[in-house]
């Protein structure tokens, strides 16, 4: 991982769990909190590495996230997995077809891409009479080998989301590992020497497919990134109260947060 890498800007588009925060019908202290950092849309991330703009996952609120954060360019999309909270905003890529004036390549495992074909079948069917009613995307399968997007080296990081294999991604000295409950030793080797890590931390109580806060802190300490931000956060964790109890160098991420990583 010692090769030179471009400076990175990461924008947390969404830091919430699959229900979002506030949740429908909930009147708890976090769901009714006046702190804007307690308002969490579904998880997605935008990364600029040098001149290349990458989107990780297409959350249901993608349009609103891009408007809120001033995102107007996406060169490619990286998919961690195919759960609805990570892919169901895919149709909003139509706007980036217009802005970029080209097809948007989408990278994911074969399993993820097959699921996208099922979930968004209209995007892959002939549409001669309505060519602009669907996103123009090109599915590009990846595995665990590093690959390049517009000259930027991307390293897939295999993770376990309960029993389900999913991917995190490393770019330079930055890594994004959402939706995970276990990280194998072979994957931990891919996460050495990080400046910034964004890691799953769902809530305080245990969960079968996500790290809880205690587990996430322990894993972050094991990885040893310079800074760690926790994401995919449910309504058990109030932003201000939680960050006060975290170890130095760790914090909860929040929607709209911008994180700089030196090259």
ChimeraX attribute file (.defattr): number of C-alpha atoms within 10 A of each C-alpha:
attribute: neighborCount
match mode: 1-to-1
recipient: residues
	/A:1	14
	/A:2	7
	/A:3	7
	/A:4	9
	/A:5	16
	/A:6	18
	/A:7	17
	/A:8	22
	/A:9	18
	/A:10	22
	/A:11	22
	/A:12	23
	/A:13	32
	/A:14	29
	/A:15	30
	/A:16	26
	/A:17	23
	/A:18	20
	/A:19	15
	/A:20	22
	/A:21	24
	/A:22	21
	/A:23	18
	/A:24	9
	/A:25	7
	/A:26	12
	/A:27	11
	/A:28	12
	/A:29	14
	/A:30	21
	/A:31	22
	/A:32	15
	/A:33	16
	/A:34	10
	/A:35	12
	/A:36	10
	/A:37	19
	/A:38	25
	/A:39	22
	/A:40	28
	/A:41	27
	/A:42	27
	/A:43	29
	/A:44	30
	/A:45	24
	/A:46	25
	/A:47	21
	/A:48	20
	/A:49	22
	/A:50	15
	/A:51	13
	/A:52	17
	/A:53	22
	/A:54	22
	/A:55	22
	/A:56	24
	/A:57	28
	/A:58	30
	/A:59	26
	/A:60	23
	/A:61	21
	/A:62	26
	/A:63	17
	/A:64	14
	/A:65	21
	/A:66	17
	/A:67	11
	/A:68	12
	/A:69	16
	/A:70	10
	/A:71	16
	/A:72	12
	/A:73	18
	/A:74	21
	/A:75	20
	/A:76	22
	/A:77	26
	/A:78	25
	/A:79	24
	/A:80	29
	/A:81	25
	/A:82	21
	/A:83	16
	/A:84	15
	/A:85	22
	/A:86	23
	/A:87	25
	/A:88	19
	/A:89	17
	/A:90	23
	/A:91	19
	/A:92	19
	/A:93	22
	/A:94	18
	/A:95	18
	/A:96	20
	/A:97	20
	/A:98	13
	/A:99	12
	/A:100	14
	/A:101	9
	/A:102	12
	/A:103	17
	/A:104	20
	/A:105	16
	/A:106	21
	/A:107	23
	/A:108	24
	/A:109	23
	/A:110	14
	/A:111	13
	/A:112	20
	/A:113	20
	/A:114	14
	/A:115	16
	/A:116	22
	/A:117	14
	/A:118	11
	/A:119	15
	/A:120	16
	/A:121	11
	/A:122	13
	/A:123	19
	/A:124	15
	/A:125	10
	/A:126	9
	/A:127	12
	/A:128	7
	/A:129	7
	/A:130	8
	/A:131	11
	/A:132	13
	/A:133	12
	/A:134	21
	/A:135	22
	/A:136	20
	/A:137	20
	/A:138	14
	/A:139	18
	/A:140	14
	/A:141	14
	/A:142	17
	/A:143	15
	/A:144	12
	/A:145	9
	/A:146	14
	/A:147	14
	/A:148	9
	/A:149	16
	/A:150	13
	/A:151	11
	/A:152	19
	/A:153	17
	/A:154	17
	/A:155	22
	/A:156	27
	/A:157	26
	/A:158	23
	/A:159	24
	/A:160	18
	/A:161	20
	/A:162	16
	/A:163	12
	/A:164	12
	/A:165	15
	/A:166	24
	/A:167	25
	/A:168	24
	/A:169	23
	/A:170	22
	/A:171	21
	/A:172	26
	/A:173	24
	/A:174	27
	/A:175	24
	/A:176	26
	/A:177	24
	/A:178	27
	/A:179	29
	/A:180	28
	/A:181	23
	/A:182	20
	/A:183	15
	/A:184	11
	/A:185	9
	/A:186	10
	/A:187	16
	/A:188	15
	/A:189	11
	/A:190	18
	/A:191	24
	/A:192	14
	/A:193	16
	/A:194	21
	/A:195	19
	/A:196	25
	/A:197	23
	/A:198	24
	/A:199	25
	/A:200	28
	/A:201	27
	/A:202	29
	/A:203	21
	/A:204	16
	/A:205	10
	/A:206	14
	/A:207	12
	/A:208	11
	/A:209	16
	/A:210	22
	/A:211	28
	/A:212	20
	/A:213	21
	/A:214	15
	/A:215	18
	/A:216	23
	/A:217	22
	/A:218	12
	/A:219	16
	/A:220	22
	/A:221	15
	/A:222	11
	/A:223	18
	/A:224	18
	/A:225	22
	/A:226	16
	/A:227	17
	/A:228	28
	/A:229	22
	/A:230	24
	/A:231	29
	/A:232	30
	/A:233	32
	/A:234	24
	/A:235	25
	/A:236	16
	/A:237	19
	/A:238	19
	/A:239	21
	/A:240	13
	/A:241	9
	/A:242	13
	/A:243	15
	/A:244	11
	/A:245	10
	/A:246	14
	/A:247	11
	/A:248	11
	/A:249	14
	/A:250	22
	/A:251	21
	/A:252	23
	/A:253	26
	/A:254	25
	/A:255	25
	/A:256	20
	/A:257	15
	/A:258	15
	/A:259	15
	/A:260	15
	/A:261	17
	/A:262	13
	/A:263	15
